[in-house]
Amino acid sequence: MSDALQDFSFHGLTPDLIVNALASVGVDPYSGLLALNSYENRVYQFQADDGKRYVAKFYRPQRWTTAQILEEHQFTLELMAEDVPAVAPLSLHGSTLCQYQGYRFAVFPSVGGRAVEPGDLDQLERIGRQIGRLHAVARRADFHARPGLEADEYVLQAMQTLRQTELVPDAIRTAFFAIAEPLAEQLQQVSFADIQLQRLHGDCHLGNMLVRDEQLTFVDFDDARTGPAVQDLWMMLAGDDRQQNLLQLDALLSGYEDFCEFDEKELALIEPLRGFRIIHYMAWLARRWDDAAFRRAFPWFAETRYWEQQVLTLKEQFAALQQPPLTLQPNFNR
């Protein structure tokens, strides 16, 4: 195995190597490399000698296989072919995935726009419409290499990581696992057996959308996988007021069902999927803690007060799982 493939934390990814990697596929940066806000991978914006702006994404070694990355690329290309606003990589030297000294990377056009702010119900309807368009394309084919959204990875393996990490303070450890363990046990019982599974964006939140001239564009398909449609919808619900969430959900689905049918059985998965994300996120940070970029970006992860707050968060999530799932009322017109 090459040094790069073992370099899980990108220690060998120097500016010179990045420039040389881009030059190897005929892309010559004219400006400096601006590091963008990405931690899982290394992402840089630059202006090339053709006067256009591009983004280079260097994939974290050992995370995805080449086949899995190429499926991500193919998905975004299918979306673009159907005029669904998404950012897809360029084909360079016959492939969207390039390699240089063991590092795999892709080059994307730089898409301008501002982050989507949490907005009103009209905005949620527009967002729902765009997700519906995305899912209408997603359902036409399947992933074969990319994994599914499963409790084994998001809960069981994540809990193993949390039990092994020394980052949970001793003073909090007993209280933390006293609620984390029963929550994890309940989440492991979640089944998608009667749900139609499909390709997903996988990490569909407002931070992975850009808006320009009222058009919403999807970015960062790095977590694309197979799962229930509601995974790409529930993160749009803001706050913990149940009635407000129902209003938000109705607006979201009003737009969504202009393009794609939604199975209301999936509403029962919202709180379990939120639980998946809470546990998986903590484990993700713990696994990446040897990467200095994570220590700089998330210093609070090693602080006692963070874990104290997580105990409260886990208790709230366990309580939420005991509540009846959201149910759309007959007067919710979609």
N, C-alpha and C positions, 0 to 999 in steps of 0.2 A: 504494500500500500504506500502511495506517495505521501510525503510530509504534509501536503495540502489536505489530503483526505483525512489525515489524523488531526488536522488543525481545527478542531471543533470551534475554537474561539477566535479564529481569524488573525492569530498573531503574525502570520506570514503575509497577510494581505497589505502590502505597503503601497504608497502612492505610485511608485515606479512600476510595480507589478500591475496595478490597475491600468495605468496608461499603456503599458506594453500589451496587456491583454486586449484592450480595445483596438490598438493598432494592428494586432494580429488578425482582426476581422475587418480591417479597412475603415475603422472609425478613429479619427484623430481629434482629441479634445483641443479646442482653441482656448477655452477659458480654464480656470481652475476647477477642481472637483469639489462640489458643495455636498457635504454629507447630509442626507435627509433623515427624518425622524423614523428610523427603523432599527430594531434591536435584534430580531430573529435573523435577519440577513443584513448585508451591508449594501446600502443604496446611495448612489451619487448622481447629482444632476450636473450637467455641463453643457457648454455650447461647443459644437463641432466646427470644423473648418468650412462646412457648407452653410454656416450661419444659423442652423437650426439647433434647438435645445433638445437634449435627450436625457434619459435616465438609465443608468447601468445598475443592474441588480446582481450582486454576487450571492449565490445561495450558500447557506450554512452547510458545510460538509456534514455528512452522516445523517441529515434529517430526512430528505426525500431521495428516492432513487431517481435515476435519469428518466425512467418510464413514467414515474409519477409527476415529475416536473413537466414533461412533454404533454401529459394529459391536461394539466392546468393550462398550458399554452393553447392546446387545441380547443379547449372550452371557450377561451376568450376570443379566439379567431372565429368560432362559430357564432358567437354573440355579435361580433362586429359585422359578419356577413349578413346578419338579419337586422342590422341597424339598431341593435341594442347598445347604448353607449357604454363601452367598456374599453379598458386600455389593454391592448395585446402587444406582444413582443414583435420586433422586426425579424424577418428572415435574413440572416447574414451567412454567406457562403453555404447556402442550402439548408440551414437549420435555424430554428428560433433559439436553440440552446447551444451556447458556445463553451469551449473549454480551453483553459490555459494554465499550464503548470499545476494541474490537478484541481483547479477551481472551476466550477461551472457558473456561467453568467449569461444574462440576457440583456438586450438593449431595447428600450421602449421609447416611443416619442414622449416628450414632456407635455403633459396636458395641463393647461392653466385652469384656474378656478379657485374658488374659496370653499372652505369647509362648510358643510351643511349645519346650520344651527338648529337646536331643538325648536320646533315651530308649532304653528297652529294646525287645526284639523285639515285645512285645505292642503297644507304642505304634506301631511301624512298621506292624504289621498294620492298626491302626485308620486310620492315615494312608493306607495303600494302599487301604483300602475307600472312603475319601472321594474319593481321586483317581479310583478306578474309577467311582464315581457321577458325578463331573464328566465323565469321558470318555464315559460312556454317553450323556450328553446332547450332548456336543460332536460326536459322530459323526453326529448326525441332520441336520446342515446344514453348510455350508461358509462360510468367509470369502470375500468377493469383493474387498474393498477393502484389507484388512490384508495385509501382506507375509508371505512364507514364511521359514522358518528356512533360510538358504542361505549357502554358503561365500562367495559374492560379497560380501555385506555383512559377515559376521562375521569373515572372514579377509582377502580381497583388499582391500576398502576400508579395513579396520582397519589392515592393514599399510601402506597408502599414508599413512594418518594418522601412524603411528609413524615412518615414514621422514622425514616433513616436520617433525615436532615438534622443537623445540630442548630439550625436557625430558629426553631421553635424554642423560646426561652424556657428554662427549667421551671420558673415560677408560674408559667402559663400552661405548661405541657399537659398536666392532668386535666385542667378545665377544657383545654382545646380539644383533646381527643375524647373527652366525655360527651361532647356534642358532635364532633366530626365523625366518630364511628357509627352512631345510630343513623345519622344523616346519610352516610355512605351506604350503609346496609339497605336503607329504603331506596336509594337511587339505583342500586344494583338490581332491584326488582323491576325497573322500568322496561317495558317491552314495546317494540315497534312492529310486532307480529301482524297486526291488522291495519298497518299504515302503509300507503304507497311511498316507497323511498325513491329518491331522485338525486341528480347532481345538484350541488349547492354552491353558493359563494362560500359559505362556511363561517365567515366572520363578518357578517353583514350588519355593521353599525354605522352611525352617522360619520364617524371618522374615516370610513372607507368609501365615502362618496364625495364628489366634488361638484359644485354647481357653477355654471357659467351661462349667462343669458337664459336663465330659467331651466337649463337642461341639466339633469343629474347624470353624472358619469360614475360607474363603478370602477374602483381601483383595488389593487392588492388581493388577488385570488390565491394567495399562498396557502390558505387553509381550506381550499376547495375540497370537498369530500362528498360522500353519499349519506343522505339522511332524510328526515321528514321536512316538508316544506316550511313548517312553522319555525324552524331554526333560523331561517333568513328573515323572519318577521318579528319575532318577539322582542328583539333588542331595540326596536323602534318605540316601545312602550315606555314612557317616562313617568317616574314617580311610583308611589305605592298606594295611591287611592284607587280602590277597586272600581268605583263608578267612573272615574276619569279614564282608567285603563280600558273600560268597555267602550267609552266614546272614541278613544284613540284607535282601538282595534276595529271598530266599525268603519272609521274613516279609512284606515289602512286597507281593510278588505274590500271596501267599496271600489277603490282603485285597482286592487289586485285582481278582482274577479271580472274586470273588463277584459282580461287576457287569459286568466288561468282559474280553474275551479279550485276552491279550497274545501278540504274535508274538515268539518267542524270537530271531528273526533280529536284532531291534533291540538285543540285548545287545552286538552288535559295534559299536554306535554310541556306547556310553557314553564311551569315552576320546576319540574324535573330538569329541564334543559338549563334553567338558570342555576340550579344546584350543580349540574355538571360543570358549568363554566366557572363557578366560584372555586370549586375544589381544584379543577384543572389549572386555573390561573396561578394559584399558590404553588402548585407543584412545578409549573413551568418556570417560575422565578427561581425556585430552589434548584432546579436542574441547571439553570444558566448562571448561577451565582459565581462560578469560577471565571466567567467572562467579565472582564473589568468594565465593559460598557454597561452591563447590568448594574454593577455596584454604583457606578456614577449616576445612572438614570433612576434607580429605585433605592436610594439609601435607607428609606423608611422601612424597607422589607426586613431589615435586621434589628429593628427597634421594638422594644417590648410593647409600646402602645399600639403598634400595628396589629400584633397578635391578639391583644386585648380586644381590639375592635373586631377582629375576625371571629372571636368567640361569640360576640353579639350578633354578627352577620349570620353565622351558621345557625344560631338559635332562631333567628327570624326566618331563615329559609326552611328550617325544619318545621316551624309553625305553619308556614305558607303551604307546605306539602300536605298538611292535615286539613286544609280548607277545600271546599268544593272548587273545581276548576271554573274558570271564566266560561260563561254560557251566553251566547248572543240571544237577546230577547226578540220576540216576534216583531216588535216595533222598530227594530234596528233594520232600516231599509238599505239594502245594498243593490 
